[in-house]
């Protein structure tokens, strides 16, 4: 299950999963786009492993990397409340 974390002014939605048994948390980023439908990416915390990046420019991903690094402790803490570890 994914939980809402943040909505940015450009309507980008950032959600996170419960903490998995291996200590990882999936963060999903999605931005509506009038030409492509949606841009999206997945980042696995705490190792910041990115995958399934579609539609975002490298500069945009760099911005999301910074946002996640600034909020990793909060996201990890919130994800523990929903895990069955």
C-alpha positions as CSV (number, residue, x, y, z in Angstrom):
1,X,0.0,0.0,0.0
2,X,1.2,3.5,-0.8
3,X,0.6,6.5,1.5
4,X,0.6,10.2,0.5
5,X,3.6,12.2,1.6
6,X,3.7,15.5,-0.4
7,X,2.0,17.3,-3.2
8,X,4.1,20.0,-4.9
9,X,2.7,23.1,-6.6
10,X,3.1,21.5,-10.0
11,X,0.7,18.7,-8.9
12,X,3.6,16.2,-8.4
13,X,2.5,13.6,-6.0
14,X,5.1,11.8,-3.8
15,X,3.9,8.7,-2.0
16,X,5.7,6.0,0.1
17,X,5.2,2.4,1.1
18,X,5.3,0.7,4.4
19,X,8.7,-0.4,5.4
20,X,9.5,-3.8,3.8
21,X,10.9,-6.7,5.9
22,X,14.4,-5.9,4.5
23,X,14.2,-2.3,5.7
24,X,13.5,-0.7,2.4
25,X,10.8,1.8,1.5
26,X,9.4,2.5,-2.0
27,X,8.9,6.1,-2.9
28,X,6.8,6.8,-6.0
29,X,6.8,10.2,-7.7
30,X,4.3,11.1,-10.3
31,X,3.6,14.3,-12.2
32,X,0.7,14.9,-14.6
33,X,1.8,16.0,-18.1
34,X,-0.6,17.2,-20.8
35,X,1.5,15.5,-23.6
36,X,2.5,12.2,-22.0
37,X,-0.2,11.7,-19.4
38,X,2.2,11.2,-16.5
39,X,5.9,11.3,-15.7
40,X,6.9,8.9,-12.9
41,X,9.8,7.4,-11.1
42,X,10.5,5.0,-8.2
43,X,13.2,5.4,-5.6
44,X,14.0,2.8,-3.0
45,X,15.2,4.2,0.4
46,X,17.5,4.1,2.2
47,X,19.9,3.3,-0.6
48,X,18.4,5.8,-3.1
49,X,18.1,3.2,-5.8
50,X,16.2,4.7,-8.7
51,X,14.2,2.7,-11.3
52,X,11.4,3.1,-13.8
53,X,12.1,6.7,-14.6
54,X,9.8,7.9,-17.3
55,X,9.5,11.4,-18.7
56,X,11.6,13.3,-16.2
57,X,14.7,15.3,-17.2
58,X,18.0,14.6,-15.3
59,X,17.7,18.0,-13.6
60,X,14.2,17.1,-12.3
61,X,15.5,13.8,-10.9
62,X,18.3,15.7,-9.2
63,X,15.8,17.9,-7.5
64,X,13.8,14.9,-6.3
65,X,17.0,13.3,-5.0
66,X,17.6,16.4,-2.9
67,X,14.0,16.5,-1.7
68,X,14.2,12.9,-0.6
69,X,17.6,13.3,1.1
70,X,16.2,16.2,3.1
71,X,13.2,14.1,4.2
72,X,14.6,10.6,4.4
73,X,14.4,10.4,8.2
74,X,10.7,11.5,8.2
75,X,9.8,9.1,5.4
76,X,11.5,6.2,7.0
77,X,9.9,6.9,10.4
78,X,6.4,7.2,8.8
79,X,6.9,4.0,6.9
80,X,7.6,2.1,10.2
81,X,4.1,2.9,11.5
82,X,2.6,0.8,8.7
83,X,5.0,-2.2,8.6
84,X,4.6,-5.7,10.0
85,X,8.3,-6.3,10.7
